[in-house]
Amino acid sequence: MQNKLTKLLNIKYPIIQGAMAWISESTLVSSLCNAGATGVIATGGRDISFVRDEIRKTKELTNKPFGVNIMLMADNKEEIIKLCCEEKVSFVTLGAGNPVPYFEVLKENNIKIIPVVPNLKLAKRVEQKGADAIIIEGMEAGGHIGKQTTMALLENVIPNINIPVVIAGGIVDGRGLASALLMGASGVQMGSRFLLSSSCLVHQNSKDMIINATDTDSIVTGYSRNHGVRGLKNDFTNKFLELEISGAKNEELFKLATGTNKKAAVDGDIKNGLVQVGQSLVPLNKIQTTKEIIDEIINEAIEKLDNASKLSSYLK
């Protein structure tokens, strides 16, 4: 399965693992790389020594290309970018800020640049400035979300961009991958599906909550304050939304939300923490090895793409 994205990143399958704070580390990342996709180390909330250790551990566990995610709101972003250059990582994904000022140094070090952008205007800007590919993420995704749906982004962005476009948000299986490719995307980014990988170190309580969730258990907090975060309904989200609707100050809301991702992902507190996961919950029903997940996604995508060619007869 060769296309613009797989050639750019030198990977077998057009699947990138989304960076998930407190979750995406060397064990998960290397397992994705070894299964034919590619993984991304998450640096949000981490110090430079952690990032360095995880990059080097990943290199010990795989000889395949992998990436590092850089949160541009982080105080240590420049330190992490310098480290990525020193360690010669294959690519970086950049979000939550303006990535353009860092393009020059990344290009000088032959690191592929893949910004995460929320709309067509910014997609055109980073393409013009030299991005190698872009990721567009619909509001169906877990964690921090934007304003457009995955389908709207597919319609709005892809026809107007020439570099590879990776689509994310609510994509968890081969049907989603096939749909993205048929719409003109070069690949997909998935996070939620890999939470149920046996190689993912997220707390078992979070895994169990995802497995037991149904399609109506997804909720967004902070959306009215332009700071939407998607996860599963629980005591924390009930309290947050009650305060949000009542008009509580942003400071009070942000104080309540601070650290809730780590509480669920690391500590296993699924009542007071937030299990950040996307909206496509029903297919997330079992724990598998990373290879089993990737093989299942690819086999299903091939089947759906083969069947799609037959559908054209209905329109003739």
N, C-alpha and C positions, 0 to 999 in steps of 0.2 A: 504494500500500500504506500506508493511513493507520490508525494505531491510537494508543493512549495514549502510547507511547514516541515515535513519530515526531512527534506533535503537541507533546509536551513539549519536544523538542529541535529542532523545526523542521527535520527531515531527511526525505529521501525514503524511505529503506529502514531497517528496524529492526535495524541492524547497527552495533555500536560496536567499534572496534579496541582491543584490550587494550593497556594500557601495558606496554612491555617495556624494561627498563633497558638503557641504552647503545644502544638501537635506535630507539625511537619518537621521531622528531624531525620537523621541519617538512616535509621532503620527503615522507615516508610519510604523515604526518597530512593534509597538504593534498590529496594524491592520493586519499585515502579520502573526504574531504569533497567533492571535485569529482566523484567517481564516484557520489555519492548516499548514502553511508553517513556515518559521522563518525569522526574520529580523536582520539587522546588523546596528548599529549606526556608522556613519562615523565621524572620528575625525580629518581629514585633515584640517588644518588651524584653529583648535579650541583650546581654552585653557582648562586647567584642570577643571575649575569650570563648564564650559559648558558640558563637558563630564560627570562629576559627576551628574549634574542636569538631563541630558537626561537618564542616566542609572536609576536613581531613579524614574523619571516620567514614564519610561517604565514599571518598576516593579509595579507601581500603576495602570497601564492600562491593564496589562496582568499578568497571573501567568504561562505563557508558557516560554520555553527557548528562549533566544535571544543572539546575539553576539555583539562584538565591533571590528571594524577594526582598526588596528594599522599600520600607515604609518611609515616605518622604516627609512625614510629620515627626519622625523620630529624631531626637537630639543627636544621636550618634550615626546618622545616615552617611555622612562623609567618611567617617572612620570605616564603616562597613563597605562602602564603595571602594575605598583604598584596599581593604583586605581582599575583596573579590578580584581586584586587579592583580594583587600579589599572588593569590592562589590560582589565578587563571581559570576561573569558573567558565563554563561554556556560555551561559546567558544569565541575564537578570530580568526579573519582572519588577516594575516600579509603579507604585500607586500612592494615592492620598497626598498629592502635591504635584508640582511642576517638574517633570523629569528632564526637560531640555537642557538645563545648565550642566548636566552630568554626561551628556552624550559624547562630548569630545574625549574625555579621559577614558570612557569605556571603549570607544572605538579605537583609541590609541593602543589599547590592550587586547584588541580582537575579541571583545566580549559582545555577544549578540544582545541587542536592546529591545525589550518587549514591554512597552508601557501598557498599563490598564487604564482605559479611557471610558468615560460615561456617555459620550455623544459624538456626533459626526464632526462638529466644529473642532474638537480637540483631536479627533482621529486624523483629520486632514493636517492639522498643525504638526503633530509628531511625525507623520509620514513625510511632510515637506522638510522637516529638520533632520531626517535620517534614521528614524526608527526602522528596525529590521522586520518587525511584525507588531501587531497590536492584539490586546485582549479586550473584548467588550463583554460586560457582565450584566445580565438582566436582574431585575429586582426579585426574581424567584430564588436567587442564591442565598446561601446561609451567610451569617455575619453581616458586615456593613453592606448596605445596598444603595443603589441609585434610584432614578426616577422612571426609567424605561424598562419595559418587559423585554425578555429575550427575543421574542418574535419581532417586536418593533425595532430593536437594534439590528436584527438580521435584515429587515426591510430597509432601514434608514441608512445603514453604514456600508454594508458589503458592496452594493453597486457603485459606490463612489470612492473606493479605496483600492489601490493596486498591490500593496504589500500583503503578505498573509494575514488573514483575520482569524483569530481564535475566539470562539463564542463560549460563554459560560452562563450559568444560572438555570438551575432546574434540570440539568442534563445528568442522568445517572445510569443510562444503559445504551445498548447498541442502537435502539430506535432513535434516541436523541442524537447520537453520533451520525447516523445515516441522514437524519433530517437536516442537521447542520451542514453536512457535505453537499446535500442536494440544493440547499439554499445558497451555496457558494462560499461557505466558510472553508478554511484550510485545515481546521481541527477544532478540538474542544478542550476546555479546561474543566476538570471535575474535582470537587473536594469532598462532598458529602458521601459519595459512594465509597471512597477509600477510608472513611471513618470506621467502616466495618471490615477492613482488612485485618487479618491476624497480625500483620506487621505494624499496625497503627497502635501507638502507645496511649491513646486517649483512654480515660478511665472506663472500666467495664460498666459502671452505672450509666454512663452516657451512652455507651453502645446499646445497652438493654433498653434505655428509654427510646432510642431511635427505632429499634426493632419493633417495639410495642406501639409506636406512634401510628396514627392514621392520617388521612389527607387533610383533616380539619384541625390538626394539632399545631400547625405552623402559625406564628404570630410575629408581628413587627412592633418593636418598641422604638420610641423616639422619632417616628416618621414626621410628626407635626413640627419637630424642631430641626428638620433637615439633618438628622443624625440617625437614620433608620438602621436597625439591626434586627435580623431575622433569626429566630430560634424556636424552641418548643415551649408551649404554654406551661407555666408552673407558678409557684408562689411568688417568685421574683417578678415575673412578667405581669401578674395580676396587680401587685403593689405598684410597680412602675407605671402601668397604664392608668391606674386610678389617680396617681399623682399627676401624670401628664394631662389627662382629661380635665382635672380640676384646676389646671393652670399653675402648677408648681413652677418655681424658678428653675432655669436650666442648671444652676449650680447644685441644687438639691437632687435633680434627676441624675446628673453625671456622677455625683458622689455615690448615689445608690448603685449605679451600674458599674462603677470602677471595680475591676478585679473579678467580675462575675464569670467571664470566660474561663479564667484559670480555675476558679472554684469548681466548675463542672468538669472541665477537661482533665485537670490534674488531681484535684482533691476528691472528685466524685460527688460533690454536693449538688445534686440535681434539683433541689428545692430552692436554694438561694443563689445558685449559679445559673448561667444560661448555656444550655446545650445549643450551640450555633450549628444549624444544619439547614439545608435548602428545603424548598417547598415540595419537591417530588419525593414523598416519604414512603408511599406504599411499596415500591420496589426494594426499599432498603429493609430487608427482612431476615438476613442471615449473615453470619460471619464466614468469610472465605479467605483463602490465601490471595495475595495480590495477583499472582499468576492466574488463578482461577477467575478472578474478577476481570482481568484484561482479556483473557481468552473468551470469556462469555460475552463481553462487550463487542469484541471484534467479530466473533461468529454471528452474533445477532445482527450487527451492522451489515455484514456481507449478505446475509439472507434478505434483509429489508431492501438493500440496494439492488440485488438481483430481481426482487419482486417489483421494484419501482419501474423497471424498464417495461414491464408488462402493462402497467397502468396507462401508459401513453396511448394505448389502443382505444381507451374509453373516450379520449378527446378527439379522435380522428373522425 
